[in-house]
Amino acid sequence: MIRFFILLGFSFLFLHLHATGSISKYINMKYSYISFITIFVLFFLTIVQLYFYIKGDKETDACEDGCEHHHHHQKTWKDYIMLPILIFPIFSVLCLPVATLDSNIVKAKGFNFNVYNDKDTSAIHEFLQPDSSVYYGTDGYDELMSKSKKKFSKFGNNVALSDENWLQGMETIYRFPGDFEGKTISFRGFAYNEKDIAPNQLFIFRFGIIHCVADSGVFGMLVEFPKNVHYDNDDWLQVTGTLTSEYYQPFKKTIPVLKVEKVEQIPVPKDQYVYRNY
């Protein structure tokens, strides 16, 4: 009977995530159909498990009437360990509030992951600049980025990044900074104050999900205002300005910088994450 309740719990868990929209906090929504199908698969398995449980009870009653011996399944230490492991995700999702990644994560982990001190050349690093090259071969990635450059070149001198094309657009700008330098770029994200930048500078970030929250990273751009400004971490801003570049000492490389001409503080969006779409 315990298996029945666990399967029922997982079925309701996925149903709850889709009904509340919280599923977007865990996966790229282009894969949402998979988790939606999972609801029906789990409900089916739940019914099957209930059938076997009822059938087993009837066989037990019959055996008690006509059999000399009846052997019960002996629980082992593995059964007692697996039970809380299976129950924990159901409890955590249904009983605990869904946490949204914010500047506290950036502050705790950083957004460069100490990449220049890493001796493991095979390691994958997601920092500031979106980079989906790891999911493609060299030729496939070059072809993808070439198409993206043509797509955003059609915007002319005014490139507006929406939530739908935010990650793709940001990756394209970092990939071909010279093609976008001098153009007007606009996007929105949350403010993050880094100690190694000028008083009139801050980072505008979004948490991006490639496939699921496990491969999420914080991405964005350094922005520079005409004069010193102060925005708290996690203030949401819509910025518009001209793209330039500068040498950023902590990364030991030249990065794109947006010279802000217009800024507006905006409400926190309903969906704070952005997703990689192709």
N, C-alpha and C positions, 0 to 999 in steps of 0.2 A: 504493500500500500504506500510505502514511503516513496517508491519510484514514481507512482502515480502522481503524488503531490508535488514532487520535484519537477516532473514534466509539465504539470499544470502551472507551476510557478514560472517556469521559463516561457511557456506559451503566453501567460499574462504579462510577463516582463516585456517581450517584444511588442505585444499589442499596446501596452502602456506607452512605450517609447514612440511608437508611430502616432498614437492618438494625441499625445501631448506635444509632438514635434521635437522631443528631446533627442530623437535619433540623429539629428543633424549635429549634435555635440560629440558624436562618436565616430561617424563615418562620412565619407564623401557621398553626397546625396545621389550621385549617379549610380551608386550601388544599392540604393534603398530598396529596389525591387527584390533583391536577394533576401534581405532581412524580412521583407513583407511576406514573401513566399514561405519563409521559415515559420511564421506564425501558424500557417495551415498545416505544415509538416509536423510541427510539435503538437498541435491539437489532435492530429490523426494518431500520432504515437501515444498520446495521453489516453485516447479512447481504446487503443489496442492494449495498453498496459492495464486499463481497468477491466477489459474483457478477460485477459489472462488471470487477473487477480480473482475475479468472480468465478471463473472456470476452475481455478486451483482450489478455491474454497469448497466447491461442490465435489471435486475429486477427493479432497481430504475427508469430507463427511462420509462419502461412499466407502473409502478405504477404512475408516474407523469402524464401519459396520461389518466389512467383510474381510479385512486383512489382519494378520497377526501383528505386523510391525509397521510403523510409520516413521520415516526418517525426516526430521526437520533440518532445514539448512542452518548450519552452525555459523554464527557471525564471527569474523576474524577482526584483527586490529585494523586491517585495511578498510573494512566497512565503516568503522567508527571514524577513521580519518577522512575518507572520501565524502561522508555526509556533510560535515561543516563546509568543506571546500565547495561542494555543489550548491549549498544553501546561501553561502556568502554573497555571490553576485546578485542573487534574487533580492536578498535583504538590502544590499547597498544601493541598488537602483530604485527599489520601491520605497525605501524608508529614509534614505539620505538625499539631501538636495543635490541637484546637478551643478557641479562647479564649472565655471567658465574660466578658461585660461586668460590671464591678464598680466599686467606689468610685474606682479609679484613673482611670477614664473620667470620672467626675463631677468629680474633682479637676482633671483636665486641661482639660476643656471647660466645667465649671460646669453648673448646672442651670437658669440663667435666661437664658443666651445674650444678656445685655446688652440685653434687650428694650426697655427704656425709653430707650436711646440710639440706637435704630434708626429712621432716618428713612423707611425703606421700608414704607409702610403695607400693601402687598400681600404682604409676607413672612409666612411661616407659622412660628409659634414654639410649640414644645412645651416647657413648663417647669413642673415641679412638679405642675401641674394637668393631667390628661388632657383633651384637647379634640378631639373628632372632628367638630366643626362644619364643618370644611373639606371633608368628604366628603359634605355634604348641603346642600340649599337651606335657607333660613331656616325655612320652614314645616315641612319634613321633619325638621330637627334639633329644633325645638321639640316636635314630636309625639313623636319618639323619647325625648327627655328627660322628657317628661310621663309616658310609659309606664314609664320607669325609676324615676321618683319613686314612682309607684303600687306598683311591684314591691317597692322597698325599704321603703316605708311599711308593708307587710304584716309586716315583721320586728318591728314594735312598737318598744319602747324598747331592744331589744338587737339591734344590726345587726352580724352577723358576716360579714366579707368573706372568701370562700374564694378559692383560686387561679382558679377558673372565673369568678367575678363580680368579681374585684378591680378591674380597670380600669373596668368599668361602674359599680361602686359608688363608687369614688373620684371619678369624673367627676360622678356624681349628687350627691354630698356637696358638692363644690366649686360645683356649679351651683345648689343649693338649700341653702346652709348653715343658714339659719334653720329649715328643716324638720327638721334633724337636731341642732341645738344642744340640749344637755342630755341627749341620748340616749347610751347605752353603745355604743361602737364597738370592735370588735376586728379586728385584721389582723396579718399578719406581713410582715417584710421585713428588709433589711440596714441596719445602723446607718451613719450618715454624720455626722461631726462638722464642723460649719461654724463658722468663726472668729467670725462676727457674731452668735452666739446665746449665751444664758446658760449657765452651767456645768451647770444641771440640765435642759438641753434638748439634743435632737439630732433629726436627721431620720431617718425610716424610709422607705426607698426600695424600689422594684422597677423593673427594666427592663421596659417594656411594648412589645409589638410589635403594631402595627395591621395591617399586611399582611406586611411582611418586615423584616429587620434594618435595612434602609436607612432606614425611617421610624420606627425605635425611639426612645424617649425614656425619661428617668428620671423617675418619678412617685412621689408619696408625700405625707407629711404631717409637719409639725413636731410633736413630742411633748414633753411636759413632765413631769418626775418630781417627787415631793414634796420630794426633796433632791438634792444634787449626786450625779451618778453618772458612771461612766466605762465606756464600751464602746468597743472598737476598731472602726475602720472595717471593714465586711464581717462583723461579728458579726451573726448572724441572731437576731432577737427576735420573740416573739409578745407583742403589747401589747393591753391592754384598759383602757379608760378612758372618761371623759366628754368629749364634744365641746364645745369652747368656741371662741373666736376672739380674735385680737389683731392689732394693726397691726404689720406686718413692714416695717421701714424699707428694707432693700435692694430690696424690690419696690414700696415706696411704696403698699401696699394692705393691707387686712385679709384675713387668711387663717385657715382653720380650724386649730385646735390641739387635740391630744388630751391631756387631763390624765390621765396614766397612774395607774391604781389597781392594776394587776397586770402584771408583766412576767416573761417566761420566756425564757432563752436556749435556742435550739433548734438542732439540726443543720442544715447547709446542705441545702435540699431538692434532690431529684433534678433537677427542672426549675426553675431559678431565675427564669425569665421568666414573665410573664403576658401574655395575649393578649386582644384586643378581640373579644368575642362579642356577638351581638345576638339 
